[in-house]
Amino acid sequence: MARKVVLYIAASLDGFIAKEDDDLNWLEEMEVEGDCGYSEFYQSIDTVIMGKRTYDYILKHAEMFPYPDKKCYVFSTSKTGSDEHVEFVNEDVGSFTKNLKEEQGSNIWMAGGGSILDDFMKSSLIDEYIITVTPHLLGKGVSLFKDHNPETELVLIKVNQYGQMVQLHYKIKN
């Protein structure tokens, strides 16, 4: 059975994952109950995929790299090879991810950001969506979903409330 690619992400009620300048302070300052299911989700994956802007943000803002025990891939047009945390990918998103899904292992976390997520959406590579909706209306910023994605029917698996946030878990309808 092929591995699943899971989008696990937080977004404002009006659909933004970051402010225009990639600012995430609005999200980091939230009062939350527990870890919003993160620990359970994190145990279900062994691979993390993200874009270069997201990786650069992590390196700049995190005290230590948050995924040291996972295989991490960063899609980039400017970096090649690898560093102490990740392997840089310069291949086509679709073919690379389809090959990765066929390898042995656990689920794959599509961690963001907006540009790489759009490539995944356009290539219909996301198998499950776990979206935590926060009580914010940002008005503008980096959109969770861009225009012109393929029409996709989903099935609701679960809804969780964590304080003022709601987490929606969907899978692709077969």
Backbone hydrogen bonds, N-H to C=O, Kabsch-Sander energy under -0.5 kcal/mol:
donor,donor_aa,acceptor,acceptor_aa,energy
3,R,101,K,-2.5
6,V,4,K,-0.6
6,V,108,I,-3.3
7,L,128,E,-2.7
8,Y,6,V,-0.7
8,Y,110,M,-0.8
9,I,7,L,-0.5
9,I,130,I,-2.3
11,A,132,T,-2.7
12,S,16,F,-2.9
13,L,134,T,-0.8
13,L,136,H,-1.8
14,D,136,H,-0.8
15,G,12,S,-2.3
17,I,142,V,-3.0
18,A,142,V,-0.8
19,K,23,D,-2.1
22,D,19,K,-2.2
27,L,24,L,-1.3
28,E,24,L,-2.2
29,E,25,N,-1.9
30,M,27,L,-1.2
32,V,30,M,-0.6
34,G,32,V,-0.7
36,C,33,E,-0.9
38,Y,35,D,-1.8
41,F,37,G,-2.3
42,Y,38,Y,-3.4
43,Q,39,S,-1.8
44,S,40,E,-0.7
44,S,41,F,-1.5
45,I,42,Y,-1.0
46,D,107,N,-2.0
47,T,107,N,-1.0
48,V,71,K,-2.7
49,I,109,W,-3.1
50,M,73,Y,-2.0
51,G,112,G,-2.0
52,K,75,F,-1.2
55,Y,51,G,-2.1
56,D,52,K,-2.9
57,Y,53,R,-2.1
58,I,54,T,-2.3
59,L,55,Y,-2.5
60,K,56,D,-1.9
61,H,57,Y,-2.5
62,A,58,I,-2.9
70,K,67,Y,-1.6
71,K,46,D,-2.4
72,C,70,K,-0.5
73,Y,48,V,-2.9
74,V,87,E,-2.4
75,F,50,M,-2.3
76,S,89,V,-2.5
83,D,86,V,-2.3
87,E,72,C,-2.4
88,F,81,G,-2.9
89,V,74,V,-3.0
96,F,92,D,-2.3
97,T,93,V,-2.3
98,K,94,G,-2.4
99,N,95,S,-2.0
100,L,96,F,-2.3
101,K,97,T,-2.5
102,E,98,K,-0.9
102,E,99,N,-0.6
103,E,99,N,-0.6
103,E,100,L,-1.0
107,N,44,S,-1.6
108,I,4,K,-3.1
109,W,47,T,-2.9
110,M,6,V,-2.6
110,M,108,I,-0.6
111,A,49,I,-2.7
111,A,109,W,-1.1
112,G,49,I,-0.6
117,L,113,G,-2.5
118,D,114,G,-1.8
119,D,115,S,-1.6
120,F,116,I,-2.2
121,M,117,L,-2.7
122,K,118,D,-2.8
123,S,119,D,-1.4
124,S,121,M,-1.6
125,L,120,F,-2.5
127,D,5,V,-2.8
128,E,5,V,-1.7
129,Y,170,Y,-2.5
130,I,7,L,-3.7
131,I,129,Y,-0.6
131,I,168,L,-2.5
132,T,9,I,-2.7
132,T,130,I,-0.5
133,V,131,I,-0.7
133,V,166,V,-3.5
134,T,11,A,-2.7
134,T,132,T,-0.5
136,H,134,T,-2.1
138,L,136,H,-0.5
142,V,18,A,-2.7
143,S,141,G,-0.7
144,L,15,G,-3.1
155,V,171,K,-2.7
157,I,169,H,-3.6
158,K,169,H,-1.5
160,N,167,Q,-2.2
162,Y,165,M,-2.7
165,M,162,Y,-2.2
166,V,133,V,-1.8
167,Q,160,N,-3.5
168,L,131,I,-2.8
168,L,166,V,-0.5
169,H,158,K,-2.4
170,Y,129,Y,-3.0
170,Y,168,L,-0.5
171,K,155,V,-2.1
172,I,127,D,-2.0
173,K,153,E,-2.9
